Amino acid sequence: MKKLLVLLLLFAFNFTIIAQSKIKVPKGYSNDIGQMISMLDNLKSRVERNVANLDQEGTDYLLDENANSPGAIIYHLAATEVYYQVYTFEGRGFNKEEAEKWETALNLGEKARREFKGKPLSYYLELYDEVRKKTKKLLKTKDDEWFKEMSGNMSNHWCWFHVMEHQANHMGQLALITKRIK
């Protein structure tokens, strides 16, 4: 009986791992855009898992005087995604109002180290959630032909690939930071 229970648990665990390792096009999206959404959401959930247990000290933690805190990095991921929303959907950079809200997070550095502290992790994660909801809403209005169109010297597909790879890079950075905190 004990062996059967262990086998069932192993099967359930492996099934869960396999199910999570598929790129699945969400309903309502064209194939290529849906695959991108699937990958973006997978990376976002992994970013969130890396920071899930951070308290205020961990959210504001700096590895050294040139580092960025986990909170600032999450804000940076949201800012990058907003930039590419504006760039690919409206064909422009930030306007003055957008720049005031997002530029510090987009560029990080000393100003971000001064400004992005004292806010709970939930502040940054909720901001990231709002941005992703808008991304998904906007991308749902487009198709794979739009993905092939150029925005400046890049295709829209490449722009969103960059958002995805950018998340992956910072996911690794967050993993390193959170291991140093614990």
Contacts in CASP RR format, 6 or more apart in sequence:
PFRMAT RR
TARGET T0000
AUTHOR 0000-0000-0000
METHOD contacts of the structure
MODEL  1
MKKLLVLLLLFAFNFTIIAQSKIKVPKGYSNDIGQMISMLDNLKSRVERN
VANLDQEGTDYLLDENANSPGAIIYHLAATEVYYQVYTFEGRGFNKEEAE
KWETALNLGEKARREFKGKPLSYYLELYDEVRKKTKKLLKTKDDEWFKEM
SGNMSNHWCWFHVMEHQANHMGQLALITKRIK
20 42 0 8 1.000
23 35 0 8 1.000
23 38 0 8 1.000
23 39 0 8 1.000
23 42 0 8 1.000
24 38 0 8 1.000
25 31 0 8 1.000
25 34 0 8 1.000
25 35 0 8 1.000
25 37 0 8 1.000
25 38 0 8 1.000
26 34 0 8 1.000
26 37 0 8 1.000
26 38 0 8 1.000
28 140 0 8 1.000
29 37 0 8 1.000
29 139 0 8 1.000
29 140 0 8 1.000
30 142 0 8 1.000
30 143 0 8 1.000
30 144 0 8 1.000
30 147 0 8 1.000
31 144 0 8 1.000
32 144 0 8 1.000
32 147 0 8 1.000
32 157 0 8 1.000
33 139 0 8 1.000
33 140 0 8 1.000
33 142 0 8 1.000
33 143 0 8 1.000
33 144 0 8 1.000
33 146 0 8 1.000
33 147 0 8 1.000
34 139 0 8 1.000
36 139 0 8 1.000
36 147 0 8 1.000
36 157 0 8 1.000
36 160 0 8 1.000
36 161 0 8 1.000
36 164 0 8 1.000
37 136 0 8 1.000
37 139 0 8 1.000
39 164 0 8 1.000
40 132 0 8 1.000
40 135 0 8 1.000
40 160 0 8 1.000
40 163 0 8 1.000
40 164 0 8 1.000
40 167 0 8 1.000
41 132 0 8 1.000
43 164 0 8 1.000
43 167 0 8 1.000
43 168 0 8 1.000
43 171 0 8 1.000
44 128 0 8 1.000
44 132 0 8 1.000
44 167 0 8 1.000
46 171 0 8 1.000
47 74 0 8 1.000
47 77 0 8 1.000
47 128 0 8 1.000
47 167 0 8 1.000
47 170 0 8 1.000
47 171 0 8 1.000
47 174 0 8 1.000
48 125 0 8 1.000
50 171 0 8 1.000
50 172 0 8 1.000
50 174 0 8 1.000
50 175 0 8 1.000
50 178 0 8 1.000
51 59 0 8 1.000
51 70 0 8 1.000
51 71 0 8 1.000
51 74 0 8 1.000
51 121 0 8 1.000
51 125 0 8 1.000
51 174 0 8 1.000
51 178 0 8 1.000
54 61 0 8 1.000
54 70 0 8 1.000
54 121 0 8 1.000
54 178 0 8 1.000
54 181 0 8 1.000
55 121 0 8 1.000
56 118 0 8 1.000
56 120 0 8 1.000
56 121 0 8 1.000
57 181 0 8 1.000
58 69 0 8 1.000
58 70 0 8 1.000
58 178 0 8 1.000
58 181 0 8 1.000
59 69 0 8 1.000
59 70 0 8 1.000
59 71 0 8 1.000
59 118 0 8 1.000
59 119 0 8 1.000
59 120 0 8 1.000
59 121 0 8 1.000
59 124 0 8 1.000
60 69 0 8 1.000
60 71 0 8 1.000
60 116 0 8 1.000
60 117 0 8 1.000
60 118 0 8 1.000
61 69 0 8 1.000
61 70 0 8 1.000
61 177 0 8 1.000
61 180 0 8 1.000
61 181 0 8 1.000
62 68 0 8 1.000
62 69 0 8 1.000
62 113 0 8 1.000
63 177 0 8 1.000
63 180 0 8 1.000
66 109 0 8 1.000
67 113 0 8 1.000
67 177 0 8 1.000
68 76 0 8 1.000
68 108 0 8 1.000
68 109 0 8 1.000
68 112 0 8 1.000
68 113 0 8 1.000
69 113 0 8 1.000
69 116 0 8 1.000
69 117 0 8 1.000
70 121 0 8 1.000
70 124 0 8 1.000
70 174 0 8 1.000
70 177 0 8 1.000
70 178 0 8 1.000
71 116 0 8 1.000
71 119 0 8 1.000
71 121 0 8 1.000
71 124 0 8 1.000
72 105 0 8 1.000
72 108 0 8 1.000
72 112 0 8 1.000
72 113 0 8 1.000
72 116 0 8 1.000
73 108 0 8 1.000
73 170 0 8 1.000
73 173 0 8 1.000
73 174 0 8 1.000
73 177 0 8 1.000
74 121 0 8 1.000
74 124 0 8 1.000
74 125 0 8 1.000
74 127 0 8 1.000
74 128 0 8 1.000
74 174 0 8 1.000
75 105 0 8 1.000
75 112 0 8 1.000
75 116 0 8 1.000
75 124 0 8 1.000
75 127 0 8 1.000
75 128 0 8 1.000
76 105 0 8 1.000
76 106 0 8 1.000
76 108 0 8 1.000
76 112 0 8 1.000
76 170 0 8 1.000
77 128 0 8 1.000
77 166 0 8 1.000
77 167 0 8 1.000
77 170 0 8 1.000
78 105 0 8 1.000
78 124 0 8 1.000
78 127 0 8 1.000
78 128 0 8 1.000
78 130 0 8 1.000
78 131 0 8 1.000
79 102 0 8 1.000
79 103 0 8 1.000
79 105 0 8 1.000
79 106 0 8 1.000
80 106 0 8 1.000
80 163 0 8 1.000
80 166 0 8 1.000
81 131 0 8 1.000
81 132 0 8 1.000
81 135 0 8 1.000
81 163 0 8 1.000
82 98 0 8 1.000
82 102 0 8 1.000
82 131 0 8 1.000
82 134 0 8 1.000
83 93 0 8 1.000
83 94 0 8 1.000
83 102 0 8 1.000
83 106 0 8 1.000
84 159 0 8 1.000
84 160 0 8 1.000
84 162 0 8 1.000
84 163 0 8 1.000
85 131 0 8 1.000
85 134 0 8 1.000
85 135 0 8 1.000
85 138 0 8 1.000
86 92 0 8 1.000
86 93 0 8 1.000
86 94 0 8 1.000
86 98 0 8 1.000
87 93 0 8 1.000
87 151 0 8 1.000
87 159 0 8 1.000
88 151 0 8 1.000
88 156 0 8 1.000
88 159 0 8 1.000
88 160 0 8 1.000
89 138 0 8 1.000
91 151 0 8 1.000
94 102 0 8 1.000
94 103 0 8 1.000
104 111 0 8 1.000
104 112 0 8 1.000
104 115 0 8 1.000
104 116 0 8 1.000
105 112 0 8 1.000
105 116 0 8 1.000
139 160 0 8 1.000
142 156 0 8 1.000
146 156 0 8 1.000
147 155 0 8 1.000
147 156 0 8 1.000
147 157 0 8 1.000
147 160 0 8 1.000
148 155 0 8 1.000
148 156 0 8 1.000
148 157 0 8 1.000
149 155 0 8 1.000
149 156 0 8 1.000
150 156 0 8 1.000
151 159 0 8 1.000
154 162 0 8 1.000
END
